[in-house]
Amino acid sequence: MSKVILNGNNINYRRVGKGRDLVFVHGLAANHAFWGVEILLKLTRNYRVTVFDLRGHGYSDMPASGYTATDMAGDLLGLMDELEIHKATIIGHSFGGLVALQFAVTHPERVTSLVIADTRVHSLQPTNCPRDWPNGKVALKRLWDLGLNIPEDEADSGIWLLERLAQSEWREARDKLKGSPLFMPYSNLGSGARSAERWLRLLAETTARKDLTTFNGPHAEQLTSLSQKTLAIYGEYSTLTASIQGLQQYLPNCETSIVEQAGHFHPLSKPKLFRIRVQQFLDEIEAEEDLSQVPVLKCISSN
C-alpha cells in the first residue's frame, strides 16, 4: 500500500495491473479491501486497477470535517491527478457510487464509463425509510427478531444499521445475518473489527453524520448531462428501488442489472457474479469502440 497527501490528508491507495484504468470507490464503514480478490484478481490481468480508502476510512486520515460526496470526489480527482490517470472507468458501491456520480458530473472528461452498485442517489431517493422498503415486512421482522428495533420512519436506515451493527454487543446479530439479503460487513476476521471501530469514531468525532445525512451528490438534472455508458447494478432485495429507477430515467446511456438472491452488499456476498457482470459491461464498451474504428468502405458507381 502507498499513501499520498490529497487536500491536506493522507489517503491510502493501491494500484495493480496494466491496461485501461479502473478506479474502485468503496462505501461507508468499509475500506479498499471491500473489493476482494474474487473481483480484483482477474481484472488486473487486463486493466490497471486502483483502490483506495476514503477519508476517515481504512488507513486514510480522519479530518474533523469534509465528508460530503463533493469532498470525496475532490479526493478522487486529486488521486487521479497524482497517479497521472487521465481517464478511467469509475466503479462505486453504495456511497462510493454517489461519489462516482458527483465526480462524473463535475469532471466528465475524466470518466470513460461508470458502474454504480446499489447506490442511494439522494436527489432521486431523498429518504430510505424501512416502511418504504420493497421487502419491508420480511426484513423488519428479521431485524426486530434480532433486537434491532429500527424505526419505520428512519430516513437514513443504512447509516442507522451500520452504526448499530458496528457496536461490539451486536456481533452475534451480525453473524446471524450472514448469508441473508440483510448481510452487513464487519467480519470478525481481518479488518472487520477495525472498520467497525473507525466507523463509530468517525460518527462521534467528526462532522460525518451531518455531512452524510444532508443532501449529497448530484441533482437529477445534472445526471442528464452524462453521456458515458453506465451500468447500474443492484441486488434483488435492495431497498433502493427508487434510485435505480431514477438512474434509468435520468441517465441517457444507462443499463441495469439485478443480482438475484442478494441485497445491498452483493459485491461482498456474490463477488463472482458482480465481477462477471462488470467484465461483460467493459467488454461491450471495448467491442463498440473497436467497431467504431472500422473504416467504412464507400461504393463508387461505375456509371
Secondary structure as a PSIPRED ss2 file (coil, helix, strand):
# PSIPRED VFORMAT (PSIPRED V4.0)

   1 M C   1.000  0.000  0.000
   2 S E   0.000  0.000  1.000
   3 K E   0.000  0.000  1.000
   4 V E   0.000  0.000  1.000
   5 I E   0.000  0.000  1.000
   6 L E   0.000  0.000  1.000
   7 N C   1.000  0.000  0.000
   8 G C   1.000  0.000  0.000
   9 N E   0.000  0.000  1.000
  10 N E   0.000  0.000  1.000
  11 I E   0.000  0.000  1.000
  12 N E   0.000  0.000  1.000
  13 Y E   0.000  0.000  1.000
  14 R E   0.000  0.000  1.000
  15 R E   0.000  0.000  1.000
  16 V E   0.000  0.000  1.000
  17 G C   1.000  0.000  0.000
  18 K C   1.000  0.000  0.000
  19 G C   1.000  0.000  0.000
  20 R E   0.000  0.000  1.000
  21 D E   0.000  0.000  1.000
  22 L E   0.000  0.000  1.000
  23 V E   0.000  0.000  1.000
  24 F E   0.000  0.000  1.000
  25 V E   0.000  0.000  1.000
  26 H C   1.000  0.000  0.000
  27 G C   1.000  0.000  0.000
  28 L C   1.000  0.000  0.000
  29 A C   1.000  0.000  0.000
  30 A C   1.000  0.000  0.000
  31 N C   1.000  0.000  0.000
  32 H H   0.000  1.000  0.000
  33 A H   0.000  1.000  0.000
  34 F H   0.000  1.000  0.000
  35 W C   1.000  0.000  0.000
  36 G C   1.000  0.000  0.000
  37 V H   0.000  1.000  0.000
  38 E H   0.000  1.000  0.000
  39 I H   0.000  1.000  0.000
  40 L H   0.000  1.000  0.000
  41 L H   0.000  1.000  0.000
  42 K H   0.000  1.000  0.000
  43 L H   0.000  1.000  0.000
  44 T C   1.000  0.000  0.000
  45 R C   1.000  0.000  0.000
  46 N C   1.000  0.000  0.000
  47 Y E   0.000  0.000  1.000
  48 R E   0.000  0.000  1.000
  49 V E   0.000  0.000  1.000
  50 T E   0.000  0.000  1.000
  51 V E   0.000  0.000  1.000
  52 F E   0.000  0.000  1.000
  53 D C   1.000  0.000  0.000
  54 L C   1.000  0.000  0.000
  55 R C   1.000  0.000  0.000
  56 G C   1.000  0.000  0.000
  57 H C   1.000  0.000  0.000
  58 G C   1.000  0.000  0.000
  59 Y C   1.000  0.000  0.000
  60 S C   1.000  0.000  0.000
  61 D C   1.000  0.000  0.000
  62 M C   1.000  0.000  0.000
  63 P C   1.000  0.000  0.000
  64 A C   1.000  0.000  0.000
  65 S C   1.000  0.000  0.000
  66 G C   1.000  0.000  0.000
  67 Y C   1.000  0.000  0.000
  68 T C   1.000  0.000  0.000
  69 A H   0.000  1.000  0.000
  70 T H   0.000  1.000  0.000
  71 D H   0.000  1.000  0.000
  72 M H   0.000  1.000  0.000
  73 A H   0.000  1.000  0.000
  74 G H   0.000  1.000  0.000
  75 D H   0.000  1.000  0.000
  76 L H   0.000  1.000  0.000
  77 L H   0.000  1.000  0.000
  78 G H   0.000  1.000  0.000
  79 L H   0.000  1.000  0.000
  80 M H   0.000  1.000  0.000
  81 D H   0.000  1.000  0.000
  82 E H   0.000  1.000  0.000
  83 L C   1.000  0.000  0.000
  84 E C   1.000  0.000  0.000
  85 I C   1.000  0.000  0.000
  86 H C   1.000  0.000  0.000
  87 K C   1.000  0.000  0.000
  88 A E   0.000  0.000  1.000
  89 T E   0.000  0.000  1.000
  90 I E   0.000  0.000  1.000
  91 I E   0.000  0.000  1.000
  92 G E   0.000  0.000  1.000
  93 H E   0.000  0.000  1.000
  94 S C   1.000  0.000  0.000
  95 F H   0.000  1.000  0.000
  96 G H   0.000  1.000  0.000
  97 G H   0.000  1.000  0.000
  98 L H   0.000  1.000  0.000
  99 V H   0.000  1.000  0.000
 100 A H   0.000  1.000  0.000
 101 L H   0.000  1.000  0.000
 102 Q H   0.000  1.000  0.000
 103 F H   0.000  1.000  0.000
 104 A H   0.000  1.000  0.000
 105 V H   0.000  1.000  0.000
 106 T H   0.000  1.000  0.000
 107 H C   1.000  0.000  0.000
 108 P H   0.000  1.000  0.000
 109 E H   0.000  1.000  0.000
 110 R H   0.000  1.000  0.000
 111 V E   0.000  0.000  1.000
 112 T E   0.000  0.000  1.000
 113 S E   0.000  0.000  1.000
 114 L E   0.000  0.000  1.000
 115 V E   0.000  0.000  1.000
 116 I E   0.000  0.000  1.000
 117 A E   0.000  0.000  1.000
 118 D C   1.000  0.000  0.000
 119 T C   1.000  0.000  0.000
 120 R C   1.000  0.000  0.000
 121 V C   1.000  0.000  0.000
 122 H C   1.000  0.000  0.000
 123 S C   1.000  0.000  0.000
 124 L C   1.000  0.000  0.000
 125 Q C   1.000  0.000  0.000
 126 P C   1.000  0.000  0.000
 127 T C   1.000  0.000  0.000
 128 N E   0.000  0.000  1.000
 129 C C   1.000  0.000  0.000
 130 P H   0.000  1.000  0.000
 131 R H   0.000  1.000  0.000
 132 D H   0.000  1.000  0.000
 133 W C   1.000  0.000  0.000
 134 P C   1.000  0.000  0.000
 135 N C   1.000  0.000  0.000
 136 G H   0.000  1.000  0.000
 137 K H   0.000  1.000  0.000
 138 V H   0.000  1.000  0.000
 139 A H   0.000  1.000  0.000
 140 L H   0.000  1.000  0.000
 141 K H   0.000  1.000  0.000
 142 R H   0.000  1.000  0.000
 143 L H   0.000  1.000  0.000
 144 W H   0.000  1.000  0.000
 145 D H   0.000  1.000  0.000
 146 L C   1.000  0.000  0.000
 147 G C   1.000  0.000  0.000
 148 L C   1.000  0.000  0.000
 149 N C   1.000  0.000  0.000
 150 I C   1.000  0.000  0.000
 151 P C   1.000  0.000  0.000
 152 E C   1.000  0.000  0.000
 153 D C   1.000  0.000  0.000
 154 E C   1.000  0.000  0.000
 155 A C   1.000  0.000  0.000
 156 D E   0.000  0.000  1.000
 157 S H   0.000  1.000  0.000
 158 G H   0.000  1.000  0.000
 159 I H   0.000  1.000  0.000
 160 W H   0.000  1.000  0.000
 161 L H   0.000  1.000  0.000
 162 L H   0.000  1.000  0.000
 163 E H   0.000  1.000  0.000
 164 R H   0.000  1.000  0.000
 165 L H   0.000  1.000  0.000
 166 A H   0.000  1.000  0.000
 167 Q C   1.000  0.000  0.000
 168 S H   0.000  1.000  0.000
 169 E H   0.000  1.000  0.000
 170 W H   0.000  1.000  0.000
 171 R H   0.000  1.000  0.000
 172 E H   0.000  1.000  0.000
 173 A H   0.000  1.000  0.000
 174 R H   0.000  1.000  0.000
 175 D H   0.000  1.000  0.000
 176 K H   0.000  1.000  0.000
 177 L H   0.000  1.000  0.000
 178 K C   1.000  0.000  0.000
 179 G C   1.000  0.000  0.000
 180 S C   1.000  0.000  0.000
 181 P C   1.000  0.000  0.000
 182 L C   1.000  0.000  0.000
 183 F C   1.000  0.000  0.000
 184 M C   1.000  0.000  0.000
 185 P C   1.000  0.000  0.000
 186 Y C   1.000  0.000  0.000
 187 S C   1.000  0.000  0.000
 188 N C   1.000  0.000  0.000
 189 L C   1.000  0.000  0.000
 190 G C   1.000  0.000  0.000
 191 S C   1.000  0.000  0.000
 192 G H   0.000  1.000  0.000
 193 A H   0.000  1.000  0.000
 194 R H   0.000  1.000  0.000
 195 S H   0.000  1.000  0.000
 196 A H   0.000  1.000  0.000
 197 E H   0.000  1.000  0.000
 198 R H   0.000  1.000  0.000
 199 W H   0.000  1.000  0.000
 200 L H   0.000  1.000  0.000
 201 R H   0.000  1.000  0.000
 202 L H   0.000  1.000  0.000
 203 L H   0.000  1.000  0.000
 204 A H   0.000  1.000  0.000
 205 E H   0.000  1.000  0.000
 206 T C   1.000  0.000  0.000
 207 T C   1.000  0.000  0.000
 208 A H   0.000  1.000  0.000
 209 R H   0.000  1.000  0.000
 210 K H   0.000  1.000  0.000
 211 D H   0.000  1.000  0.000
 212 L H   0.000  1.000  0.000
 213 T H   0.000  1.000  0.000
 214 T C   1.000  0.000  0.000
 215 F C   1.000  0.000  0.000
 216 N C   1.000  0.000  0.000
 217 G C   1.000  0.000  0.000
 218 P C   1.000  0.000  0.000
 219 H C   1.000  0.000  0.000
 220 A H   0.000  1.000  0.000
 221 E H   0.000  1.000  0.000
 222 Q H   0.000  1.000  0.000
 223 L H   0.000  1.000  0.000
 224 T C   1.000  0.000  0.000
 225 S C   1.000  0.000  0.000
 226 L C   1.000  0.000  0.000
 227 S C   1.000  0.000  0.000
 228 Q C   1.000  0.000  0.000
 229 K C   1.000  0.000  0.000
 230 T E   0.000  0.000  1.000
 231 L E   0.000  0.000  1.000
 232 A E   0.000  0.000  1.000
 233 I E   0.000  0.000  1.000
 234 Y E   0.000  0.000  1.000
 235 G E   0.000  0.000  1.000
 236 E C   1.000  0.000  0.000
 237 Y C   1.000  0.000  0.000
 238 S C   1.000  0.000  0.000
 239 T C   1.000  0.000  0.000
 240 L C   1.000  0.000  0.000
 241 T H   0.000  1.000  0.000
 242 A H   0.000  1.000  0.000
 243 S H   0.000  1.000  0.000
 244 I H   0.000  1.000  0.000
 245 Q H   0.000  1.000  0.000
 246 G H   0.000  1.000  0.000
 247 L H   0.000  1.000  0.000
 248 Q H   0.000  1.000  0.000
 249 Q H   0.000  1.000  0.000
 250 Y H   0.000  1.000  0.000
 251 L C   1.000  0.000  0.000
 252 P C   1.000  0.000  0.000
 253 N C   1.000  0.000  0.000
 254 C E   0.000  0.000  1.000
 255 E E   0.000  0.000  1.000
 256 T E   0.000  0.000  1.000
 257 S E   0.000  0.000  1.000
 258 I E   0.000  0.000  1.000
 259 V E   0.000  0.000  1.000
 260 E C   1.000  0.000  0.000
 261 Q C   1.000  0.000  0.000
 262 A C   1.000  0.000  0.000
 263 G C   1.000  0.000  0.000
 264 H C   1.000  0.000  0.000
 265 F C   1.000  0.000  0.000
 266 H H   0.000  1.000  0.000
 267 P H   0.000  1.000  0.000
 268 L H   0.000  1.000  0.000
 269 S H   0.000  1.000  0.000
 270 K C   1.000  0.000  0.000
 271 P H   0.000  1.000  0.000
 272 K H   0.000  1.000  0.000
 273 L H   0.000  1.000  0.000
 274 F H   0.000  1.000  0.000
 275 R H   0.000  1.000  0.000
 276 I H   0.000  1.000  0.000
 277 R H   0.000  1.000  0.000
 278 V H   0.000  1.000  0.000
 279 Q H   0.000  1.000  0.000
 280 Q H   0.000  1.000  0.000
 281 F H   0.000  1.000  0.000
 282 L H   0.000  1.000  0.000
 283 D H   0.000  1.000  0.000
 284 E H   0.000  1.000  0.000
 285 I H   0.000  1.000  0.000
 286 E H   0.000  1.000  0.000
 287 A H   0.000  1.000  0.000
 288 E H   0.000  1.000  0.000
 289 E H   0.000  1.000  0.000
 290 D H   0.000  1.000  0.000
 291 L H   0.000  1.000  0.000
 292 S H   0.000  1.000  0.000
 293 Q C   1.000  0.000  0.000
 294 V C   1.000  0.000  0.000
 295 P C   1.000  0.000  0.000
 296 V C   1.000  0.000  0.000
 297 L C   1.000  0.000  0.000
 298 K C   1.000  0.000  0.000
 299 C C   1.000  0.000  0.000
 300 I C   1.000  0.000  0.000
 301 S C   1.000  0.000  0.000
 302 S C   1.000  0.000  0.000
 303 N C   1.000  0.000  0.000
